[in-house]
């Protein structure tokens, strides 16, 4: 799996959504809020299904009762790959159902 260059990562996530790229730790980060705990959990379950289909599993954190933080990196490759970009796209597609 080929690592993406910092400039490619920045350009690609800019087109996907409000993801942050931590170039030092080589992770993508996205935080979002939901109306309540059950909506946040429903979202996490949908994201887990999408991640399983991609066989690429992010770190998913539920904070307080409605704030979700997702981080992704390709540990085996030591940074960001196309798998991480596909995961961020899936995240945004699922999130569209919560507007």
N, C-alpha and C positions, 0 to 999 in steps of 0.2 A: 504494500500500500504506500503510495507516494505522498509525502508531506507537501502541503501547500505553502507557498511563500507568503510572508506577512502581507504584502501588497495585494495579492490575490484574495486572501482571506478577508481583508478589510473591504475590498470592492464587492465581493460576493455577498457578505452579510449585510452590507448597506442596501442591497437590492431586495433582501429577504424581509428584514424587519429590524426592530431596535435591539439587536444583539450587541454585546460588548465583547471585545477580544482582548484578553490579557496576554500580551506577547511574551511576557516573562515566564508565566506559568504554562503557556500554550493551551489555554482553554477558552471556550466560548461560554458566555454567561447571559442569561435572560431572566428577568424577574417580571412577574405580572400579578395582578390582584384579581380576585374573584368576589362575587357578592357574598358568599358564605362558605363554610367548611365543606358542605356537601358538593357544591359546584367545583371547588378546588380539587376535591378527591375524585370526582367524576372526570375532570380533565386529566389528572395524573394517571388514572386507569386507562384512558384512551391513549395517552402518550406512551404508556408502558406497552400497550398492544402494538403500536406503531414501531416502537424501538425493538420489540421482539421480532417483528417481521423483517426489520433491517439487520437483525442480529448485531445491533450496536446500542449499548445501554448507557444512558446518561446518568449523572447523579441528579436525583430529584429530591428537593427539600420542601416540606410544607412548614411555613413559619406562622406563628400566631394561629389564626384559624382560616385565613383566606389568602395568604401570600405564598406564591410558589416561586422557587428559584431552581433553574435548570442550569447545569454546567455539563459540557461535553468536550471530550478530547479522545484521540485514539491512542490509548496507552501503549499498545504494542509498537506503534510507529513513533511515539514520542512527540506528538503534536497534532495538528489539525489536518484531516484528510477529507476526501469527498464524502466519506460516511458521516462526518460531523455536519457538513453542509446539508446533506440529505435529511439528517435529523432535525436541523433547524427549520428546514422547509416544511417538514411534517408537523412540527410544533405550531408553526404559523397557520397551516391549513386547519388543524384541529381548533386552534384558538378562534378562527373566523366563526365557528359555530357558537361562540359565547358572546357575541356582540349584542 
